[in-house]
Amino acid sequence: MRSHLRLAFCALCCAALACSQTPPAEANRAYQRLAIFAPSAAEMVVALGAADRVVGIGGFGTFPGEIEKRRVVGSFDQPDIEALLELNVDHVLTTSSVNAAAAYERLGRLGIIVESFDTSTFDGVRTTLRALGERLEREAIAEQLLEEMSDGLERIQAQTAGLPIPKVLIAVGTDPLYVAGPGSHLDELIRLAGGSNVAFDATSPYQRYSIEAVLERQPDIIIDTSGQASSWEQWPLLPAVKSGRVHPVDADLLVVPGMRLVEMAALTRDLIHPELATR
């Protein structure tokens, strides 16, 4: 995979491995000066109207326009401690990273609170948005956003009810092949948008998968976020290839769940059921 796609895939996998941590008591104080390494958390902070509290961002990922020009302070697995101290950061928002554990422990000793959030599933997004609303003292806004998100997702699900259920594969890497399986937000998107996940028996949210299994299961639709969708042309007997339903999709549009879940669900719906695209 090309370098920027590799970074997107690594961020996706880290989100899948992330676990919400119960923060120490002092973490419950309101955020004032934030550094954010998780783009999904950044989207939520901006949506909650607190972009002014963000003073630093991670070195890769797509951040909302309101904060995209903030100072880069390292990445989720290699934070720039000197920059964080210089900016007088009080909280770092990130996803879990084994590689960054030592650096995060040092930040804690220096008085910077590190909080990890799991936004790898629909429920994780909801839990994180509610938690950020509390920390930013914007609980009412968070609840309004959650209601709007739920309404949007329910509307899309209702649109696909009763329609044929095609077999769908979402590839997040092609060399080697990695697919979205149960436990990922992409699996949830497939089901909500009226499809059936070919990789229903994957044992992890993002799993290496054999081309033999794909050939056996004959997906009707392939959604490819790897940037290498043309590689499917070597398998012309796959229904998705034969019917021209291999869809290359920019990874940023699907692989980082957060405030854009409804948009992601609408895009997935349009790819699975194009007859609904104008509704």
C-alpha positions as CSV (number, residue, x, y, z in Angstrom):
1,M,0.0,0.0,0.0
2,R,1.1,3.5,-0.6
3,S,2.5,5.4,2.5
4,H,-0.6,7.5,3.2
5,L,-2.9,4.5,2.8
6,R,-0.7,2.5,5.1
7,L,-1.0,5.2,7.7
8,A,-4.8,5.3,7.3
9,F,-4.9,1.5,7.7
10,C,-2.6,1.6,10.8
11,A,-4.9,4.2,12.3
12,L,-7.9,2.1,11.6
13,C,-6.4,-1.0,13.2
14,C,-5.3,1.0,16.3
15,A,-8.9,2.3,16.6
16,A,-10.1,-1.3,16.5
17,L,-7.6,-2.3,19.3
18,A,-8.3,0.8,21.4
19,C,-10.1,0.4,24.7
20,S,-11.8,3.2,26.7
21,Q,-9.8,3.7,29.8
22,T,-11.3,4.8,33.1
23,P,-9.5,8.0,33.7
24,P,-8.1,9.1,37.1
25,A,-10.2,11.4,39.1
26,E,-8.4,14.5,37.9
27,A,-9.2,13.6,34.3
28,N,-12.7,14.6,35.0
29,R,-11.9,18.2,35.2
30,A,-12.9,20.2,32.1
31,Y,-10.6,20.3,29.2
32,Q,-8.8,23.6,28.6
33,R,-5.8,23.0,26.3
34,L,-6.0,19.9,24.2
35,A,-3.7,18.0,21.9
36,I,-5.6,15.4,19.8
37,F,-4.1,12.5,18.0
38,A,-7.4,10.8,17.1
39,P,-9.2,12.4,14.1
40,S,-12.5,11.0,15.2
41,A,-12.2,12.7,18.6
42,A,-11.1,15.9,16.9
43,E,-14.3,15.9,14.8
44,M,-16.4,15.5,18.0
45,V,-14.6,18.3,19.8
46,V,-15.2,20.6,16.9
47,A,-18.9,19.5,16.6
48,L,-19.3,20.3,20.3
49,G,-18.2,23.8,19.6
50,A,-14.8,23.6,21.4
51,A,-12.3,24.0,18.6
52,D,-10.8,26.9,20.5
53,R,-9.5,24.5,23.1
54,V,-7.4,22.5,20.7
55,V,-3.8,23.7,20.5
56,G,-2.1,20.7,18.9
57,I,-3.0,17.8,16.5
58,G,-1.4,14.6,15.3
59,G,0.9,14.4,12.4
60,F,-1.3,12.3,10.1
61,G,-5.0,11.9,9.6
62,T,-7.5,14.3,8.2
63,F,-8.6,16.9,10.8
64,P,-11.5,19.3,10.6
65,G,-10.9,22.6,8.9
66,E,-11.3,24.5,12.1
67,I,-8.2,23.0,13.6
68,E,-6.2,21.6,10.6
69,K,-3.6,24.3,10.9
70,R,-2.9,23.8,14.6
71,R,0.7,22.9,15.5
72,V,1.6,19.3,14.8
73,V,2.8,17.6,18.1
74,G,3.9,14.2,17.0
75,S,1.6,11.2,16.4
76,F,-0.4,8.8,18.5
77,D,2.5,6.4,18.9
78,Q,5.2,9.1,19.1
79,P,4.0,12.2,20.8
80,D,6.4,15.3,20.8
81,I,6.7,15.7,24.6
82,E,8.6,19.0,24.3
83,A,6.0,20.5,22.1
84,L,3.2,19.4,24.4
85,L,4.9,21.0,27.4
86,E,5.7,24.2,25.4
87,L,2.0,24.5,24.5
88,N,1.0,23.9,28.1
89,V,-1.3,21.0,27.1
90,D,-3.4,19.7,30.0
91,H,-5.1,16.7,28.1
92,V,-4.1,14.5,25.2
93,L,-6.9,12.6,23.4
94,T,-5.8,9.5,21.6
95,T,-6.4,5.8,20.8
96,S,-4.6,3.1,22.7
97,S,-1.0,2.3,21.5
98,V,1.3,-0.2,23.0
99,N,4.2,1.6,21.3
100,A,3.3,4.9,23.0
101,A,2.8,3.5,26.5
102,A,6.1,4.6,27.8
103,A,5.7,8.1,26.4
104,Y,2.2,8.4,27.8
105,E,3.4,7.3,31.2
106,R,6.0,10.1,31.1
107,L,3.4,12.6,30.1
108,G,1.3,11.5,33.1
109,R,4.3,12.1,35.4
110,L,4.7,15.6,33.9
111,G,1.1,16.4,34.7
112,I,-0.5,15.9,31.2
113,I,-3.5,13.6,31.3
114,V,-3.8,11.1,28.5
115,E,-7.2,9.7,27.7
116,S,-7.8,6.9,25.1
117,F,-11.2,6.5,23.4
118,D,-12.6,3.6,21.4
119,T,-14.5,4.9,18.4
120,S,-14.2,1.7,16.4
121,T,-17.9,0.8,16.6
122,F,-21.2,2.7,16.5
123,D,-21.5,2.3,20.3
124,G,-18.0,3.4,20.8
125,V,-18.7,6.6,18.9
126,R,-21.8,7.3,21.0
127,T,-20.0,6.6,24.3
128,T,-17.1,8.8,23.3
129,L,-19.2,11.7,22.1
130,R,-21.2,11.6,25.4
131,A,-17.9,11.5,27.4
132,L,-16.4,14.4,25.5
133,G,-19.6,16.4,26.0
134,E,-19.2,16.0,29.8
135,R,-15.5,16.9,29.8
136,L,-16.2,20.0,27.7
137,E,-19.3,20.9,29.7
138,R,-21.4,20.6,26.6
139,E,-23.7,17.7,27.6
140,A,-26.8,19.2,26.0
141,I,-25.1,19.7,22.6
142,A,-23.7,16.1,22.8
143,E,-27.2,14.7,23.4
144,Q,-28.6,16.7,20.5
145,L,-25.9,15.5,18.2
146,L,-26.5,11.9,19.4
147,E,-30.2,12.2,18.6
148,E,-29.5,13.6,15.2
149,M,-27.1,10.8,14.5
150,S,-29.5,8.1,15.6
151,D,-32.3,9.6,13.5
152,G,-30.1,9.7,10.4
153,L,-29.0,6.1,10.9
154,E,-32.5,4.8,11.5
155,R,-33.7,6.7,8.4
156,I,-31.1,5.0,6.2
157,Q,-31.9,1.6,7.7
158,A,-35.6,2.0,7.0
159,Q,-34.9,2.9,3.4
160,T,-33.2,-0.5,2.8
161,A,-35.7,-2.6,4.7
162,G,-37.3,-5.3,2.5
163,L,-34.8,-4.8,-0.4
164,P,-32.7,-7.7,-1.8
165,I,-29.6,-8.3,0.4
166,P,-26.5,-8.5,-1.8
167,K,-23.2,-10.0,-0.6
168,V,-20.6,-7.3,0.1
169,L,-16.9,-7.3,0.8
170,I,-15.1,-4.2,2.1
171,A,-11.3,-4.4,1.5
172,V,-9.1,-2.1,3.6
173,G,-5.9,-3.5,2.2
174,T,-5.1,-5.5,-1.0
175,D,-1.4,-6.5,-0.7
176,P,-2.0,-8.6,1.3
177,L,-5.8,-8.6,1.4
178,Y,-7.4,-7.3,4.6
179,V,-11.1,-7.1,5.0
180,A,-13.6,-5.7,7.4
181,G,-15.2,-8.3,9.7
182,P,-17.6,-8.5,12.6
183,G,-16.7,-6.0,15.4
184,S,-15.8,-3.2,12.9
185,H,-18.0,-0.2,12.2
186,L,-17.7,-1.2,8.5
187,D,-19.5,-4.4,9.2
188,E,-22.2,-2.4,10.9
189,L,-22.4,-0.1,7.9
190,I,-22.9,-3.1,5.6
191,R,-25.8,-4.4,7.6
192,L,-27.4,-1.1,8.1
193,A,-27.2,-0.2,4.4
194,G,-28.9,-3.4,3.4
195,G,-26.0,-5.8,2.6
196,S,-24.5,-9.0,3.9
197,N,-20.9,-9.1,4.8
198,V,-19.0,-11.8,2.9
199,A,-16.4,-11.9,5.7
200,F,-19.1,-12.7,8.3
201,D,-16.8,-15.4,10.0
202,A,-13.7,-13.2,10.3
203,T,-12.4,-13.5,13.9
204,S,-11.2,-9.9,14.2
205,P,-12.6,-6.6,13.0
206,Y,-9.9,-6.3,10.3
207,Q,-8.4,-9.6,9.3
208,R,-6.1,-10.9,6.6
209,Y,-8.2,-12.8,4.2
210,S,-7.5,-15.3,1.5
211,I,-8.5,-14.7,-2.1
212,E,-9.7,-18.3,-2.2
213,A,-12.4,-17.4,0.3
214,V,-13.4,-14.4,-1.8
215,L,-13.6,-16.5,-4.9
216,E,-15.7,-19.1,-3.1
217,R,-18.1,-16.6,-1.6
218,Q,-18.6,-14.6,-4.8
219,P,-19.3,-11.1,-3.5
220,D,-21.9,-9.1,-5.5
221,I,-20.2,-5.8,-4.5
222,I,-16.7,-4.9,-3.5
223,I,-15.9,-1.7,-1.7
224,D,-12.2,-1.1,-1.8
225,T,-10.6,1.6,0.4
226,S,-7.0,0.5,-0.2
227,G,-6.3,2.6,-3.3
228,Q,-5.7,-0.5,-5.3
229,A,-9.2,-1.4,-6.5
230,S,-7.9,-2.1,-10.0
231,S,-6.2,-5.3,-8.7
232,W,-9.7,-7.0,-8.7
233,E,-9.7,-7.0,-12.5
234,Q,-7.6,-10.2,-12.4
235,W,-10.6,-12.0,-11.1
236,P,-13.2,-11.4,-13.9
237,L,-15.5,-14.2,-12.8
238,L,-16.3,-12.5,-9.5
239,P,-19.9,-11.2,-9.8
240,A,-18.7,-7.7,-8.5
241,V,-16.1,-7.5,-11.2
242,K,-18.3,-8.9,-13.9
243,S,-21.1,-6.4,-13.2
244,G,-18.7,-3.4,-12.7
245,R,-19.6,-3.1,-9.0
246,V,-16.1,-2.8,-7.6
247,H,-16.1,0.6,-6.0
248,P,-12.9,2.4,-5.1
249,V,-13.5,4.7,-2.1
250,D,-11.2,7.2,-0.5
251,A,-10.3,5.7,2.9
252,D,-11.0,8.9,4.7
253,L,-14.7,8.7,3.7
254,L,-15.2,5.3,5.4
255,V,-12.5,4.1,7.8
256,V,-12.4,6.8,10.5
257,P,-15.8,6.5,12.3
258,G,-17.0,9.5,14.3
259,M,-19.3,12.5,13.6
260,R,-19.6,11.4,9.9
261,L,-21.3,8.0,10.6
262,V,-24.5,9.1,8.9
263,E,-22.6,10.3,5.9
264,M,-20.7,7.0,5.8
265,A,-23.9,5.0,6.1
266,A,-25.4,7.0,3.2
267,L,-22.4,6.4,1.0
268,T,-22.5,2.7,1.8
269,R,-26.2,2.6,1.1
270,D,-25.7,4.3,-2.3
271,L,-23.0,1.8,-3.2
272,I,-25.1,-1.3,-2.2
273,H,-28.5,0.1,-3.4
274,P,-27.8,2.7,-6.0
275,E,-31.5,2.9,-6.7
276,L,-31.8,4.8,-3.4
277,A,-29.0,7.3,-4.1
278,T,-31.3,10.2,-5.0
279,R,-33.5,9.9,-2.0
